[in-house]
Amino acid sequence: MTLEEEALALHLKHRGKISVESKLPVRDRHDLSLIYTPGVGAVSALVAEQKNLVYDYTAKGNLVAVVTDGTAVLGLGHIGPEAALPVMEGKAVLFKLLAGVDAFPLCLRASDPEAVVTAVRLISPTFGGINLEDIAAPACFYIEERLRQELDIPVFHDDQHGTAVVVAAALLNALRCAGKSLEAVRVVVIGAGAAGLAVTRLLLDLGAGHLLVCDREGILVPGKTNNPYKEAVARLTNPAGRTGDMAEALRGADVLIGVSSGGIVTPEMVASMASDPIVFALANPEPEIRPELARQAGAAVIATGRSDYPNQVNNALAFPGIFRGALDARAREINEAMKLAAVRAIAGLVPEPHPECIIPDPLDPRVAPAVARAVAEAARLSGVARV
């Protein structure tokens, strides 16, 4: 039986992966009167007087909505909300398994970004945080920006920021292996979608000094794109005003971060990079270049998005702990300080990195608690924590 066949059989047998269970037993009419009417009326009356007590008297403080419109699901593309539901259920399982966070999938049949914003705004009183997932660019940027402005709970687009956090953590340790510094190396990000632009911004915040970003047309150059999100990143990168295609961008580069599509990087491109280059080929399921080919071409450290190679860059290292920390601090948002704290917490769990181990295993039980502690502390220090 193939992995795909086994997954289909598993989902069919259990009719999905999640369920809703009561924390409390209901054994008799007295229990019923406590958890429902008339007893629950006292709780509602109290929360009506002091709205912030909803965090203490309900599940809100440990409940995250996993929201998608089904427009960019895995590598399958725009497959719709029903087909996105198995993925969102899986995300909910990881929230609970790794960080003890209750999460509920909300797959929206929304025709435009404004409809997603409206829907999430209307359901937000129930949740302590919003995890946006598998929403196509550029709509994902607009949706997150609007919701961050309008809601007083954390809003986090995992395809952007979860990816960026884990990539940055892996890169810090990869650079240690190669004896290089982030400030000095030349980094090329291949892919200017949600993940690529977020990775670029976070690396700049960490101190990267030489960055180029490539989309299908080549190196991003200010004034040469009609996409405002790409244009903003173009103005922050490429200080020398270089032009050309991906191959040109990679000549002499120290780091390749691929968040694009499979098979687009050749061994010759890797061989044209600086000595002992770092290659993160993160496209799934097929990486930009197979690790064995990258290694033959001279790559010193290699990471992929796959579990069958060392150094899997997996968002599960980030989002459970980030939300755990944000919820514990009752943060109003997830800001840059909190993301940077998560980066350093993840990287710090590999105190002696080597080329075959630059990042923890996605199921390492130390990760979520360490990230949560760091994120909660950053929330308090940056002034966005309520407690």
N, C-alpha and C positions, 0 to 999 in steps of 0.2 A: 504494500500500500504506500503510495506516495504521500509526502507531507500535505499536499493539497487535498488528496482524498481523505486523509485522516482528519484534517481540519473540518471538512464538510460533514463528515460523519459525527464528529464531536458536537458541532453546532446544532445539527439536526436532532441528535439524541437529547440534548438538554434544552432545546428551544431557546438558544441564546445563552449568555454568560452571567447575567445579573438578576437579582431579585430584591424585593423590598421586604424587610423583616422588622418586627416590633422589638424595641429594646426591653419592653415590659410585658410580663405575663398578664393575660386577662382571664382570670380563673372564675370570677363570679360577678354578680351585679355591682358589688362595691367597687371592684377594680374598674368596671365599665364606667361607673359614675365619676371616677377619678381621671381616667384618661380621656373621657368624652363628657358629654353633658350629664349633670349640671356642673361638675367640678371644674371643667376646663374653662367655664365662663369667667372664673376668678382670674385665671391666667391671662385671658384675652383682655379683661378690664385693666389689669395691671400694665400690660404692654401698651395698651391704648394711651395710658397716662405717661408712660416712660418708654418711648419707642426703642431706645438702645437696649432695653432688657430682653428684646427678642433674641439676642445672642445667648442669654443665660437660660431662657425658658423654652427654647425650641432648638431644632437641629440646624438652624441657619449658620451658626458659627463653625460648623464642620461639613458644610454642604456646598459642592461646586457643581455648576452646570457646564457640561461639555457640549458646546454649541457648534453646529456646522450647517452649511447650506448644500453640502454635497457636491461642490463645484471643483474640488481639487483633492480627490481622495486617493491617498497613497500614490502609486504611479498610474492609476486607472483613469484619472481625469474627472470630468464632469459626469458623474454617474447617478446623481440624484440623492435625495435624503434617505430613501429606504435602503439603498445599497450602501450608504455611509453608516447605517446603524450598527452593523457588526463591529466596525472599527471603533465607534464611540463607546460601545459596550466594553471593548477591550481596554480602552483608556480608563473607563470607570473601574475595571478590575485592578489595574495597576495603581490607581490612586489609593484604593483600599488596601491592597496587598503591601505596598511599599511605604505608605505614610499614614494609614488609618483614616484617610479622608473619604467621606461618603460623596460619591459623584453620580450624577444622573445625566444620561444622554438626551439632548434636545436637537433633533434633526428637522430643520425648517424647510418648508417648501416656499422659498422666498424668491421673488422675481427680480429683486434689485437690492443693493446694499442698504438703502433706506429702510426697506421692509425688515431686514435682519436687525438693524439698530432699534427699530420700534418694538419688535418682538422681544428682544433681550431686555430692553428698558422696562417693558410691561411685566415681565416675569421676575425681574431682579429682586423684589422684596423677599423672595423665598430663599435666596442663595447668599452665601458669604463670599463667593468669588465666581468669576466667569472665565472658563478656558475655551478660547476660540480655536477651532481645529478644521483643517482641510477646506479652507476658503481661498478661492483663487485670487491671485494678485491681478490688478491693483486694488480690487474691492476690499481685500483683507486689511490694507493699510487704513483706508477710510473708515471701515467699520470699527477697528480698534481705537482709532483716534477719537471718533465721535463718542464711543462708549466710555472711554477714559475721561472725557470731558463731562459726561452727563451722569455717571454713576459714582457713588461713594464707596464702592467695593473694588477689589482688585480685578482687573481685566487683563488677560495675558494670552496673546496669540502664540501658541506653542511652536507652530511651524517656523515662526520668526525667532522668538526669544529663547525657547528651549533649545533649539538647534544651536543658536549662537553661543549660549552658555556652555554647552558640552564641547563644541568645537574649540572655544577659547581655552577651556580647561585642558583639553588634550594637547593643544598647540603649546601652551606654556611648558608642559612636561616634555613634549617632543623637542622643543628648543633646548631644554636642559640636556637631553641626550646628545644633541648635535653640537653642543657648546656654542650656541648662538643666542643673541638677544632679540626680543621683539622690536626694540627701538631701531636696531641696525639692519634687520633682514628686509628683503624685498618680498612682499606677499602678493600673490595673484589670486583673486577670487573669481572662479568661473561659474557664472550663473548670477543674474541680476533680478531674481524673483524675490519672494518673501524671505527665504532663508539667506540668500546671498547678501541682500542689503542689510539685514539685521546683523549678520556675522561681521560685515565690514564696519558698521557703526560701533559694535562692541569692541572690536579689536582697536579701533581708533581711541576709544575710551580707555583701553588698557595701555596705550602708549605706542601703538604701531606707527612707525614713521614713514614707511614707503609702501603704499597700497595701490594696486590697480584692480579694477573690476571689469570683467568682460561679459557682455551678453552675446546674442547670436550675431550681432553686427560687428563685434570687436570690442576694443577698449572703450570704456565710457569716457567721453570728453565733454566738458561743460559746453552748453549751448547746442549740442548735437542730438538731443533727444527731446521728444514732446511728452515724455512721461515725467511728471513732477517729482516722483519719488526717486527715480534714477538720476534725474538732474540734480537733486539735492545731494546725493551721494557722490556724483561726479565732481561737484564743487569741493568736496572734502578730500578727494583722492587725486591721484595722477598729477602731482605737483609740477612735473616736467612737461606736461601736455603731450604725452606720447600717444601715437595713433597706431593703428594696425590691428591684425587679427589676434586670435588666442595664441598662436604659435609665436608671434612677435612678442606678445606680453610675457611669455614664459622664458624667453631667452635671458639667461643670467639670474633668474629669480631663485630665491631660497626656498619658498613655500608655495605650494599649489593647494588651494582649497576648492574642491569641486562640489558644487551643489546644483548640478544641472541635469545631464542625461548621460546614459551609458555609452561607452565606447568612443568618446569624442577626443580623448587624449591618446597620442601615439607614444611609443617608446622613444622615438626621435625627439619629441617635445621634452620628455623628462631628461633625456641625455643632454639637451641644450641648456638645462638649468645650471645653477651654481653647484659647486662640489657639495656632496652629502645633502641633497635636497630632501625636503619633507613633502610627502604627497598624501593628501587627504582626498580620496576618491569616494565621495559619500552618496552618489546617486544609487538608488535602489529600484529593482533588485540587481541591476547591472551597473557596476561602478564605471566611472569615466575611463579608467584603465585598470585592468586586472592587477592585483598586487604582485603576482609573480613576474609580470612584464615590467612593472615599475621597478621592482628590485633588480632585475637584470639590466635595466637602464641606469642604475646607480642610486636609486632612492635609498636613503639611510633609515628613514622612519616612514611607515605607511599605516594609514587608518582607513577604514571603510565604514559603511552603514550596515554591514552584514555580520551575522553572528557566527559564520563559519570561517572567519579570519580573525587574527588578533586585533586588538584596539578597535572594538566596535563603538562608534559614536552613536549613542542611542539616547533619545530625549528622555527616556525613563530615568536617566541619571539626574535629571533636572526638575521636571515639573512636579513630581510628588512632593519633594522636599521644599521647593519654592512655595507651593501653595500651603504646605503644612506650616511653614514659618510665617507666611502672610496671615493665615487664619489665626495662629496662636497670638500674633501681635494685634489682631483685628485691624490690619493695615487698610488704609483707604485706597492704596494703589500698590503696584509692584514697580518700583523705580529703578534707575540705573545703579544706584548704590546697592540695592538688594540683588540685582543680577550679578554685579561684580563680586559680591560676597559669595554668591553661589559658585561662581567660577573658581575662586580661590579655595573654597571648601572642597570641591570635587578634586581639583588638582592636588590638594594637600593630602588626600587619602592614598596617594602613591608617592611616598617620601623618597624612594630611590627608583625613578623611572628608568626603563631600558627600552630598546626599540620594539620589543615584543609586548611591553606592558607600560603604556603611558596614561592609562585611564582605568578606573575601577570597572569591575563587571557590572552590568546593568542590574543584576539581582543581588549585589553585595548589600547586606543588611545595614552596613554602617553609613551608606550614602545619604539616604533621606534624612535621618536624624542630624547628621553633620550639616547638611545643607539647610535644614529647618532652623537650627540654632543660629547659623550665620546670617540667614535672611531675616529672622526675627530681630536680631541685634541691630542689623543694618536699618531695618524699618524704624526701630526706636531712635537710633542715632540720627537718622535723616528726617525725623519729625512726622512720619506718616502713620505711626502706630497709635491705636486708641488705648492700649493697655501696656 
